[in-house]
Amino acid sequence: MKVLIAPDKFKGSLTAAEVASAVAAGVADVHPAAAVHRLPVADGGEGTLDAAVAAGFHRVEVPARGPAGEWRTASYAVRGDTAMVELAEASGLHLLPPARRPLTATSAGTGDIIAAAIRAGCRRIVLGVGGSACTDGGAGMVTALGARLLDHDGREVPFGGAALSEVASLDVSHLSEVDIELASDVDNPLYGPSGAAAVYGPQKGASPADVETLDAALRHWASIAGPEYAARPGAGAAGGVGFAAMAVLGARMRPGIDLLLDLLGFDEALAEATLVITGEGSLDSQTLSGKAPAGVARAAAAKGIPCVAVSGRCELTAAELASAGIAAAYALTDLEPDPARCMAEAASLLRRLTHRITLPNT
């Protein structure tokens, strides 16, 4: 009997690796003879880098600019000639103070990390694009990789989304060449009512006036860098990083969880498994839209292997869970109704919760 434990993080309380450890301990408590394999997963957002390291990638620290332009230490993960880069490491919203910078925040640090990986010999970059602080159309990222955004006087435009309205030309003659794959579950276009500024700008501190400024600037940037890419699904990911990656760097976009499962060797880990346990902090409507547990359950179902899920809370009906390939769900709130205590004592509660899971052939 082999149990594959492949959860995402419980945001705010446990990393994916910590979730996997707690679940593994719970399985061992009740079924000590079961063979357990832990494979923490992610869908391209925060926690993707940690999942790669847990799967055997090596963490490398490099200097990179934060979203406000300050230099800091960030990391990427490497295995062979493949680098896993998590945008949030350098360009994440959590790196800004409460006073956001919606008009000037930059993705340059993400470009700094990619450039460092290229210098180290990496030829394939997998870029997870969740948790962005910026709405700069990915301009900062490509600038850090050698592109030049020039105004009508031939001067380089400053960082930030608002400054994109000043771009008159794009010089890519010194751009670094690299094979990039984007891991994202966002399908928004670059601009418009469902674009990067309108949908995600307010989360980054943009006022209604700021949203109008950023949307117009992104529209102008697209006219310079590649108008045919602006409406592609995912162009609006990470404030337009998806657009610049596709239009300027030639990147390919794949659903985040599918790309990450391939990268982490999920199919190999599934071999001979009799049960898969996945999960995330909240099983809800977003889970059904391509989040990690749904991707794990879909991959398990393709092999005919049953899958159950653990979570902090579950807002899905049995029918909705079944539609995602999840046979049953177990939530911390089943044990402890107080959400604050669930957050504070997540690991111990999760270990106890796992005792309720019935393994096949037991």
C-alpha positions in Angstrom: 0.0 0.0 0.0 1.5 3.3 -1.2 0.1 6.7 -0.3 1.3 9.7 -2.3 0.9 13.0 -0.4 0.9 16.0 -2.7 -0.6 19.1 -1.1 -0.3 22.8 -1.8 0.4 25.2 1.1 -2.1 26.2 3.8 -1.6 29.9 3.2 -0.8 31.8 6.4 -0.1 28.8 8.5 1.8 25.9 6.8 4.0 25.5 3.7 3.2 22.7 1.4 6.2 20.7 2.8 4.8 21.2 6.3 1.4 20.1 5.2 2.9 17.0 3.7 4.8 16.2 6.9 1.8 16.5 9.1 -0.3 14.3 6.8 2.5 11.7 6.6 2.7 11.7 10.4 -1.0 11.1 10.7 -1.0 8.3 8.2 1.9 6.6 10.1 0.0 6.9 13.3 -2.9 4.8 12.0 -1.3 2.8 9.3 2.4 2.3 10.2 2.9 -0.3 7.4 1.8 2.1 4.6 4.5 3.3 2.3 4.3 7.1 2.2 5.8 9.4 -0.5 5.7 13.2 0.1 5.7 15.5 -2.9 4.6 19.1 -2.0 3.2 20.9 -5.0 2.3 24.4 -6.2 0.5 26.0 -9.1 2.9 28.8 -10.0 2.1 31.2 -7.2 3.7 31.7 -3.8 5.3 28.5 -2.5 6.3 27.3 -6.0 10.0 27.8 -5.2 9.7 25.9 -1.9 7.9 23.0 -3.7 10.7 22.8 -6.3 13.4 22.7 -3.5 11.4 19.9 -1.7 11.4 17.9 -4.9 15.2 18.0 -5.2 16.0 21.4 -6.8 18.9 23.3 -5.3 18.2 26.8 -3.9 20.5 29.6 -5.2 20.5 33.1 -3.6 21.2 36.1 -5.9 20.8 39.9 -5.6 17.6 41.3 -7.2 15.6 44.5 -7.1 12.4 44.5 -5.1 9.2 46.0 -6.4 10.2 49.5 -5.1 13.6 49.2 -6.9 15.7 48.4 -3.7 18.3 45.7 -3.9 17.6 42.6 -1.8 18.5 38.9 -1.7 16.2 36.6 -3.6 16.4 33.0 -4.7 15.7 30.6 -7.6 15.9 26.8 -7.7 18.0 24.8 -10.1 18.3 21.2 -11.3 20.5 20.5 -14.3 20.0 23.4 -16.8 16.4 24.1 -15.6 15.7 27.0 -13.2 12.5 27.5 -11.3 11.9 31.3 -10.8 9.1 32.5 -8.6 8.1 36.1 -9.4 7.0 36.8 -5.8 10.6 36.2 -4.7 11.6 39.7 -5.9 8.4 41.3 -7.3 5.8 40.1 -4.7 3.2 42.3 -3.2 4.2 41.1 0.3 7.6 42.9 -0.2 5.9 46.3 -0.2 4.9 48.3 2.9 1.2 48.9 3.5 1.5 52.0 1.4 1.4 50.3 -2.1 3.1 51.8 -5.2 0.6 50.9 -7.9 2.0 53.3 -10.5 5.8 52.7 -10.0 6.2 49.1 -8.7 8.5 47.2 -11.0 9.1 43.6 -12.1 12.8 44.3 -12.7 13.8 42.0 -9.9 12.2 39.0 -11.6 14.4 39.9 -14.6 17.4 40.1 -12.3 16.8 36.5 -11.1 16.3 35.2 -14.6 19.5 36.9 -15.7 21.5 35.4 -12.8 20.1 31.9 -13.8 21.2 32.4 -17.4 24.7 33.5 -16.3 24.9 30.3 -14.2 24.3 28.2 -17.3 20.5 27.6 -17.1 18.9 27.2 -20.5 15.3 26.6 -19.5 13.4 28.9 -17.1 10.1 28.0 -15.6 8.5 31.2 -14.3 5.7 31.1 -11.7 3.8 34.3 -12.0 1.6 34.7 -8.9 1.5 37.3 -6.1 2.8 40.3 -8.1 3.1 43.8 -6.7 3.4 45.5 -10.1 1.3 46.5 -13.1 4.2 47.3 -15.4 3.4 45.1 -18.3 6.6 43.1 -17.6 8.7 46.0 -18.8 10.9 46.0 -15.7 11.6 42.3 -16.3 12.7 42.6 -19.9 14.7 45.7 -19.1 16.7 43.7 -16.6 17.3 41.1 -19.4 18.8 43.7 -21.7 15.9 45.4 -23.5 15.7 49.2 -23.6 12.4 51.1 -23.5 13.1 54.6 -25.0 11.0 57.7 -25.1 10.8 60.1 -28.0 14.1 61.8 -27.0 15.9 58.4 -26.9 16.0 58.3 -23.1 15.2 55.2 -21.1 11.8 55.5 -19.4 11.6 55.0 -15.6 10.2 51.9 -13.9 6.5 51.4 -13.3 3.3 51.0 -15.2 2.4 54.6 -15.5 5.7 55.4 -17.3 4.7 53.0 -20.1 2.7 55.8 -21.7 6.1 57.4 -22.5 7.5 54.5 -24.5 8.2 55.4 -28.1 10.4 52.5 -29.1 11.7 49.1 -27.8 15.3 48.1 -28.4 15.8 44.3 -28.1 19.2 44.1 -29.8 21.0 43.2 -26.5 18.2 41.0 -25.1 19.3 37.8 -23.4 18.0 34.7 -25.2 16.4 31.9 -23.1 13.7 29.3 -23.2 10.9 30.4 -20.8 7.7 28.6 -19.8 5.1 30.5 -17.8 3.3 28.7 -15.0 0.0 30.5 -14.4 -3.7 29.8 -13.9 -4.6 33.4 -14.9 -6.3 33.8 -18.3 -6.9 37.6 -18.2 -5.9 39.7 -21.2 -3.4 42.6 -20.8 -5.9 45.5 -20.8 -9.6 46.3 -20.8 -12.4 45.5 -18.3 -10.9 42.1 -17.5 -7.3 43.2 -17.9 -4.4 43.4 -15.5 -5.1 46.9 -14.2 -8.9 46.6 -13.9 -9.0 43.2 -12.2 -5.8 43.2 -10.1 -4.8 46.8 -9.8 -7.1 47.6 -6.8 -5.5 44.7 -4.9 -2.2 46.5 -5.4 -3.4 49.8 -4.1 -4.6 51.4 -7.4 -7.4 53.9 -7.1 -10.0 54.1 -9.9 -8.0 56.9 -11.4 -4.8 54.8 -11.2 -6.6 51.9 -12.9 -7.5 54.2 -15.8 -3.9 55.5 -16.0 -2.4 52.0 -15.9 -4.9 50.5 -18.4 -4.1 53.3 -20.9 -0.4 52.8 -20.4 -0.6 49.0 -20.8 -2.6 49.6 -24.0 0.1 51.9 -25.3 2.9 49.5 -24.3 1.2 46.7 -26.2 1.1 48.8 -29.3 4.9 49.0 -29.1 5.8 45.6 -27.9 3.3 43.3 -29.7 -0.4 44.2 -30.0 -1.2 40.7 -31.2 -0.2 39.3 -27.8 -2.4 41.6 -25.7 -5.6 39.6 -25.9 -4.0 36.2 -25.4 -5.1 34.4 -22.3 -2.6 35.0 -19.5 -1.2 38.3 -21.0 -2.5 40.0 -17.9 -0.9 37.6 -15.5 1.3 39.3 -12.8 0.4 42.8 -13.9 1.3 42.1 -17.5 4.5 40.0 -17.0 2.7 37.3 -19.0 2.4 39.7 -21.9 6.1 40.8 -22.0 7.2 37.2 -21.5 5.2 36.1 -24.5 5.6 39.1 -26.7 9.2 40.0 -26.0 10.8 36.8 -24.7 8.9 34.3 -26.8 7.6 32.4 -23.7 5.0 29.7 -23.7 2.2 29.6 -21.2 0.9 26.5 -19.6 -1.6 26.0 -16.7 0.6 26.4 -13.6 -0.3 23.1 -11.9 0.2 21.0 -15.0 3.6 22.5 -15.7 4.7 22.1 -12.0 3.5 18.5 -11.8 5.6 17.7 -14.9 8.6 19.6 -13.4 8.3 17.9 -10.0 8.0 14.4 -11.5 4.4 13.7 -10.4 3.7 10.9 -12.9 6.8 9.0 -11.6 5.7 9.5 -8.0 2.3 8.1 -8.9 3.7 4.7 -9.8 2.1 2.0 -7.7 0.2 4.5 -5.6 -3.0 3.3 -4.1 -4.2 6.6 -2.8 -3.3 10.3 -3.3 -3.9 12.9 -0.6 -3.8 16.5 -1.8 -5.1 19.7 -0.3 -4.8 23.5 0.3 -5.9 26.0 2.9 -9.3 26.6 1.4 -11.2 24.3 -0.9 -13.6 26.6 -2.7 -14.7 27.8 -6.1 -11.1 28.9 -7.0 -10.0 25.3 -6.4 -12.2 24.2 -9.3 -10.5 26.8 -11.6 -7.2 25.0 -11.9 -5.7 25.3 -8.5 -3.2 22.7 -7.3 -5.6 20.1 -5.7 -7.8 20.0 -8.8 -4.7 19.4 -11.0 -3.4 16.7 -8.7 -6.8 15.0 -8.6 -7.1 15.1 -12.4 -3.7 13.6 -12.8 -4.5 10.8 -10.3 -7.9 10.1 -12.0 -6.1 9.7 -15.3 -4.2 6.8 -13.7 -7.3 5.4 -12.0 -6.0 6.2 -8.5 -8.4 7.6 -5.9 -7.7 11.0 -4.5 -8.9 12.7 -1.3 -8.2 16.2 0.0 -7.4 17.9 3.3 -7.9 21.6 4.0 -8.3 24.3 6.6 -11.9 24.7 5.4 -14.1 23.3 2.7 -16.8 25.3 0.9 -17.4 22.7 -1.9 -20.3 20.3 -2.0 -19.8 16.6 -2.5 -20.9 17.0 -6.1 -18.4 19.8 -6.7 -15.6 17.8 -5.2 -16.5 14.7 -7.3 -16.5 16.9 -10.4 -12.9 17.8 -9.6 -12.0 14.1 -9.1 -11.8 14.4 -5.3 -13.6 11.5 -3.6 -13.8 13.1 -0.1 -12.6 16.1 1.7 -11.5 16.6 5.4 -11.3 20.0 6.9 -9.6 21.3 10.1 -12.9 23.0 10.9 -14.4 19.5 11.3 -12.2 19.2 14.4 -12.0 22.8 15.5 -14.7 25.4 14.7 -12.5 28.4 15.7 -10.6 29.6 12.6 -7.9 31.3 14.6 -7.1 28.1 16.4 -7.1 26.2 13.1 -4.4 28.7 11.9 -2.4 28.6 15.0 -2.5 24.8 15.6 -2.7 23.7 11.9 0.0 21.1 12.0 -1.2 19.2 15.1 -4.9 19.4 14.0 -3.9 18.2 10.5 -2.2 15.2 11.9 -5.3 14.3 13.9 -7.5 15.0 10.9 -5.6 12.5 8.8 -6.6 9.8 11.2 -10.1 10.0 9.7 -9.0 9.1 6.2 -9.7 5.5 5.3 -7.0 4.0 3.2 -7.8 1.5 0.4 -7.7 -2.2 1.5 -7.9 -1.3 5.2 
